[in-house]
Amino acid sequence: MEALQANPTDLVGYSDEALLALTREQAVHRRHMEGVARARYAVGQGNQQDVLRTQVEMTRVGQIVVEQETAIAIRVAEVNR
C-alpha cells in the first residue's frame, strides 16, 4: 500500500501496459507476414487476397494499439486529477 501512496501512477495500467506490449509485438509479426505474402505474390506463389488479408490485419492491430494507448492515457489522467 505504501507504494501506491508514494506514486499511484506506477500501478495504473500495469496490465494495460503489458497488453499493449503484446499487441505491439503482434503488429511486428503482422508486418513480417505481410512481407512474406507480398514476396510470395511477387514470384507467383501467392495471391493478392493473402496480401490484402494481412494488410487488413495490420490495420486492425494498429487500431487496437491506438485504442489501448488512449485507454492508458485516460486512466493516468483520471489518477492525476
N, C-alpha and C positions, 0 to 999 in steps of 0.2 A: 504493500500500500504506500510505503514511503516513496517508491519510485514514481508512482502515479502522481503523488502530491508534488514531487520535485519538478517533473516535466510531463504533464499529461499528454502532450503531442507525441511523445516517444511511443506510446502504446496505441494511439489512434491509427487504425488502418493497418496494423501489423499483418493480419491475414490478407487484407486487401492488397498490400504491397507484394506479398508472396504470390497471390493470384495474378497480379499484374505482371510480375516477372515471368511466370509460366506462360501467360498469354503472349508476351513479347517473344519468348522462346518459340512458341508456335508460329509466330509471324516469320521468324527466321527460317524455320523449316518449310513454311509455305513458299517463301521466296525461292528456296532451293528446289522445291518440287516444280515450281513454275519454270525455272531454268531448265530442268530436265525435260519437262513437257515441250518447251519451245525447241530444245535441241532435237528431240525425237521427231517433232513435226517438221523441222528444217531438213532432216535427212529422209523423210518419208516413212518413218516407223511409227509415228503417232498421228493423231488427228487434231483438227482445230478445236474440237469440243473439249479435249483434255486441257488445252492451253486456256481456253475460256473458263473452264471449271476452276482451275487453280487460281486464275485472276479474280474470280468471284469470291473464292475462299479467302484470298489475301485481303480483299476489300472488307469482307465480313470481320475478319480478325482485327483489321485496322480500326473498324468502328467500335469493336469491343474494347480495344485498348483505350480509345478516346473516352468511352463511357466509364471505364474503370478509373482513369485519371481524373475525370470530373467528379466521380463519387468520392474519391480520396480527398480532393481539394475541398469539397463541400464539408466533409467530416472534420477536416482540420480547421476550417473556418468556423464551424459550429463550436469546436472546443476552444478556440481562441476568442470567442465573444466575451 
